[in-house]
């Protein structure tokens, strides 16, 4: 890079005495320099309410004449916060994977037509739903003040994860003599859907706890419905990502329960809705009799001829989904609903065991 | 009634419902067998047969994957960016895969221990630069995030690439913040934010946002990162700037290709861009008058305060000449040539002499 003539310019340097807190010495730990390591002094103070409308980094010295360009609607800590956001974000970074090279695609062998069709239908469904979980968090990122950048960063990692999930299922559908099949419309813009939530916690209860929770159980059962190492790998890697997303929802809900008790009843209503709709409806691949549940039954049973065997396994997965959902809601601090008769989950578990 | 294979044998258990199987034997294109190449099975490899047909308009407002059979009667989700010309770039799928291969984690891939205490004016300058770069990354994140969910599903390659771009923004934000807080310093004074405002408030469409976010701000940022890499105080900073440059390189590739596509496929787009640039250059010029970033960069380029006013400022000016050379080159390439007489002097002072002469200035 050429250096030009050296005229002398006047330097004001007034900004040097107008900076944020000085003397910060964050040190890397055994996992490198993590976000948790830089929560030092005032830089670790998370405001209960944010008046940062100019998008400045938390802890930077504000300019009085800065434009109010943020337009942030999420500016209260309990609306989005969770205590382990830094950890989840750093883990997401460490566990990035590539569907192009980390899935052993060459292990896929031709399958009987009914199995291939079931796999392709399930992949069509999963391609369809995975980017709900990409579209929706991305919308909330832009609405949240950067004073709460840690949860925002986890949501950005989720958008990245979901892009990869969408692509891995599309790849599987097109890799073995099949193709995409029928969309289910399970992610439509209807009342009570993940898309239409107008409050972050409402959205998170639907997306992270009930929606992704249900899908996580399916992914964890991937061994049962996979026919080769490529499919096993695909489900295992997706499950690892999905577990972080579910953890986000549970930890956020727990924070909300502890810090905003006035919103408990409202949140109970979101769970009521989730138990009526998302867990039971077409967004759940193991839900009612849908394209995806039929294809799952064929995969689990080992073919159309063993459909009834597959349905029995699917019911076992469904029980597990409901049981895991209960655990998550309890962990979030809303377990009472399972004891006081408000939640139909126990009856749903009993019905799926019949 | 004769039992069929879907009736249970157990008279006590409820019957297992018969599958409807309406979805079976229904595909717009079957027998697709995409094979992995030497770089694995990549997103672009999937664009075979009908799965590779990217329509000029995508009116389906559901999440029907491209090539799948849509379901009728599904209420719309409400996508507003639904034409190819508004977002497309042929390289999006390749850039997406490249972004995934070039993963990095600031926590562990930056050699933080290479950072040693710096003289206070230099540390303050580095921290000021990091603060403003953080704001640039924040602007990337918020701009992409507010557009991405509005993009129709038929163009999933672009949505997926933008997922990597906003994640790149998160990593850069994180790395710049970490650098500011690890060496006895802290964050600085927030930037003036006028260009951020212009980018975030662009409402005329994604292509307008791309014009400001990448063609204008992106060009400036890339050249600045290059100079910062060349004048880094330690290996940690060099690693941060190098990784950021890789990411910005992908973003700029997408942006220029998209703008070229948009101009080629939209009547009047070239003229709209000329107007946008005319307005944007004035905002950019006003922000350049702010002395804070300029002085901080001069100190970093000079390696300290002593020669910042002469040597450091000279390097800053050279950097700005490089910025304007690249900006004018990109504009020429896109067919929206910048004429010096229509640009503010705060920018033309850095324009290459040939550019100024050819436009009669």
Interface residues (C-beta under 8 A of the other chain):
Chain A: X1 X2 X3 X4 X5 X6 X7 X8 X9 X10 X11 X12 X13 X15 X16 X18 X19 X20 X21 X22 X23 X24 X25 X26 X27 X28 X31 X32 X33 X34 X35 X38 X40 X41 X43 X54 X55 X56 X57 X59 X60 X61 X62 X63 X65 X66 X67 X69 X70 X71 X89 X90 X93 X94 X96 X98 X99 X100 X101 X103 X105 X106 X114 X117 X120 X121 X124 X127 X128 X129 X131 X132 X134 X135 X136 X138 X139 X141 X142 X146 X149 X152 X153 X156 X157 X159 X160 X162 X163 X164 X166 X167 X170 X171 X173 X174 X175 X176 X177 X178 X179 X180 X181 X182 X183 X184 X185 X187 X188 X189 X190 X195 X289 X291 X294 X295 X297 X298 X304 X305 X307 X308 X311 X312 X354
Chain B: X5 X6 X8 X13 X14 X16 X17 X19 X20 X21 X22 X23 X24 X25 X26 X27 X28 X29 X30 X31 X32 X33 X34 X35 X36 X39 X40 X41 X42 X43 X46 X48 X51 X61 X62 X63 X64 X65 X67 X68 X69 X70 X71 X73 X74 X75 X76 X77 X78 X96 X97 X100 X101 X103 X105 X106 X107 X108 X110 X112 X113 X121 X124 X127 X128 X131 X134 X135 X138 X139 X141 X142 X143 X144 X145 X146 X148 X149 X153 X156 X159 X160 X163 X164 X166 X167 X169 X170 X171 X173 X174 X177 X178 X180 X181 X182 X183 X184 X185 X186 X187 X188 X189 X190 X191 X192 X193 X194 X196 X197 X200 X201 X226 X227 X230 X291 X292 X295 X296 X298 X308 X309 X310 X311 X313 X314 X315 X317 X318 X319 X321 X322
